[in-house]
Amino acid sequence: MMSTSPRNGLLGRALFFGALAELLFGYDLGIAGIALLSISEQWEMSPAVSGFVVSSLLLGATIGVAVAGRLADRFGRRPILMLISAFFIVGGILAAVAPDVSLLILGRFIMGLGVGGSASVVTIYLVEIAPTRHRGKIGSLGQVMVVLGILLAYIVGYALQPSDAWRWMIGLSVVPGAILAVGLVSMPESPRWFVSHGRPGDARRSLERLSHPDVDGELAELEAAHHRSPDRQVSLGEVLRRMFSPGLRRNSIAACILAALVQFTGANSIIYYAPAALIDAGFSEGAAVTANVSVGVVNVLFTLLGLFLVDRLPRRALLTVGMCGMTTAMIYLAAVSQLGPEQSAVTGFLTLGGMLLFLASFAMSWGILVRVVVSELFPSAIRGTATGLALLLNWVANFVVGQTFPSLLAVSATLSFGLFAVIGVCALVFIRRVLPETGAGSTLEEVASDEPVHARA
């Protein structure tokens, strides 16, 4: 039975506050599409400006994910998490009270710095403070909290959209941001970070506060691991040379393509712009926001299914099954937009069905696997920085999709969904011909060695 000591309570609170940052991450991603419906009624905006209201957060996230990891390595996980909470608070307040579009965009950009920092640092903190036997489950907590945050955003949007209270939709993110900031004051630093900076006494005290069951054994393990492979700030040039050396070049190219490709399959275009697409198909504004809640529910349920399947099926098999469903859904959506009754409730329901099929396929496969597979493709000596570089491409691609999809949708929904379907077919070829298998019993050392790893047929 788990002890209910105060120290176990501290570990629980540390996990809660780490997960809260991921919840904020999901909420800020999900709320924009609903808020945009009311914002566009208050301020006249072109499709490009509407896109930038959404993608300004993604631009900030691109910068946040690029620098937060290295700052956390230098200054500690907890101080950077506190800085992240400050970005959520300041950006949320500025966006909520913005008198014009430009300050709204600035506020969203600042919030994006928090989103990107969260994506980079939270999982590291959660995994490093957790007892060894729980690290796998706790490492998976982040993605679950992100999709729960998106669902929460959809529910809040559903409740507030009839009154056009978009400022409250955005401003409510300040509350969990403030809770996170206050809570982190009493949280311990990562024991692993203390060991990597030559502070074993502080590492011991951190382990004791977190009530690890075997403090001496855990500390000895951390110190032995550090001596075998000392943590150090590897120069960017050194990481790039190693990534594209003959032995790792194939893995690095696969990781970079995978990180960018997941955005160009269309997942976030649905998460961000589902209400706009449903209105374009024929739903009323209220019906579109109501239907959007079902998108969030499906996203959560199939993410949980994916967590059940992730270590039971080979990585490439799960990615292939998911992409087949995603591509089929996009072909279907393109056909509905081209052939279905124009601007009708029937077309709206047909469009919603295609979106739900797409999100279900995505959430159980690509949604949970991309970060895992990317990290598995690199050796431990460069894994952190190399994974960060690959995921930077993910956020750049995310920004591009967020910025361009409203303009594409304004031109032709058929063109938008058809383009995503074509990319889906390319993704299936990529999985079969380029991507190595990183699961199915393969160890990280086998997958990410300096010997070339060839995709298995």
Secondary structure as UniProt FT lines:
FT   HELIX           6..42
FT   HELIX           47..75
FT   HELIX           77..97
FT   HELIX           101..129
FT   HELIX           132..134
FT   HELIX           135..160
FT   HELIX           161..163
FT   HELIX           166..171
FT   TURN            172..173
FT   HELIX           174..184
FT   TURN            185..186
FT   HELIX           191..196
FT   TURN            197..198
FT   HELIX           200..209
FT   TURN            210..211
FT   TURN            213..214
FT   HELIX           215..228
FT   HELIX           236..243
FT   TURN            246..248
FT   HELIX           249..264
FT   TURN            265..266
FT   HELIX           267..281
FT   HELIX           285..309
FT   TURN            310..312
FT   HELIX           315..339
FT   TURN            342..343
FT   HELIX           345..363
FT   TURN            364..365
FT   HELIX           366..376
FT   TURN            380..382
FT   HELIX           383..411
FT   HELIX           413..433
FT   TURN            440..441
FT   HELIX           444..447
//
